[in-house]
């Protein structure tokens, strides 16, 4: 196999050659079977500064793209790699030392070459097909097979007092307590988990527990969120693990993979398998609570960890200000011009036509497209806006087709709520209506954006069928699968059939959703409605026009409306994801 590589480092080339028997490095992409494009990594002395040019030259052959996330321009390189057709599973993003073995495995997997395992050393070495099992794993597997009646006593997590106080972990008569062999990634001997860790917080869970097969800090953070962590697999109903320990998960147990700082390729590889993933402790706790279910998630009154003098109450998470409306959002990540505003307006009008009280909120605070279509501008500011909702006053004005509108703060371009204010804002916006429709602008998946999306019942991920847009939206969709939850995400191809676009089926494949995708066709009346609104300041939704009652555009919007949960549904309940 011939490989064109931009390593610019002879030593690394020799290491790759030793791991991939039979490869030949060539000097041009035209003479290669596979391209290995490595962005410049000053810390490790590999790669080339103009790697983006080589990406463009290698689009005709399978390409592996490699980038150090700490290097300048890493985000731009990742974005360009996606636009150039590099698949998520062939994008190697790393931090620290150059991952020679990971790169070799990716190239070998792409070209069908089996790695030379003799070159692997230490704990990764495999001899005669048998993996050396560390002692803590043997103990853990033994505990999985151990009968219920032979279960030893509990041990508290170091630094967390048990139910009987600091000395409760000592067995009677001075005997040392039996230890549950907890799994702690990278710790030898393992740090012990506990069945009583949640008693250190002000919350507890009435039934079941969470088995943590990851770094002990993960269990500690879950405990701070009131999650009951256990060490015995027979006590658990949900498992949280790192990617390396996924093989230890008991068969049939619901699983959440905690990725931490993993790259986009890792997100996609798990999300495409349908496995819930999380990259922050907050998202992890939210996903665990969803899997535990409302009957097992029982908040009780008591002190809130870290907040002196404040107590937890039995109110639902995210409930604020008499909230009763379901929340639907249209989002495309940082990709603009996907038609989110038009979809939001027409969906809201369609729902209002059915007798629901619908509220539209313009979260495109950079451009204010929704507010502009409804007649507002910087020279004609709305009397209220999003900030009014946080201040507790009136915040709506009449919107199109019997809806209510919450305009963007046009005098404060770029304003967005802080992450800690997200639940309060969405709760205020959704109070007193049946359905709240959020129109996002082009925004990266920042903590604040993810916090707002986390309060939604359904998130429509919108992309036009253009290849560049599909590649960009796919990456942000993977991020939201990890942070928001796969059960809330619905993928939508807008303007299907547009000139220069791919088919809906190909768009679904590029987005990584198979055949499960909604499609809204290109509709000339949408452009006409936008033009009239720009002149008159009044928007007439095309979906309500008498001549469109049986059109494919209206039928497609009715399909979108069917994915919005019924009013009264709680945040966190899933829709069928696509």
Helices and strands as residue ranges (DSSP letters): E 2-5, H 10-19, E 24-26, G 29-31, E 34-38, H 51-57, E 62-68, H 74-83, G 88-90, E 91-94, H 100-111, G 117-119, G 122-124, H 135-145, G 148-150, G 172-174, G 197-200, E 210-213, H 216-224, E 229-230, G 233-235, E 238-241, G 243-248, E 254-258, H 264-271, E 276-278, H 281-292, E 302-304, E 307-312, E 326-331, H 340-353, E 358-363, H 369-373, H 386-391, E 397-398, G 400-402, E 404-406, G 419-421, H 422-430, E 435-440, H 447-454, E 458-464, H 467-483, G 486-488, E 489-496, H 504-511, E 518-521, H 524-536, G 542-544, G 546-548, H 552-561
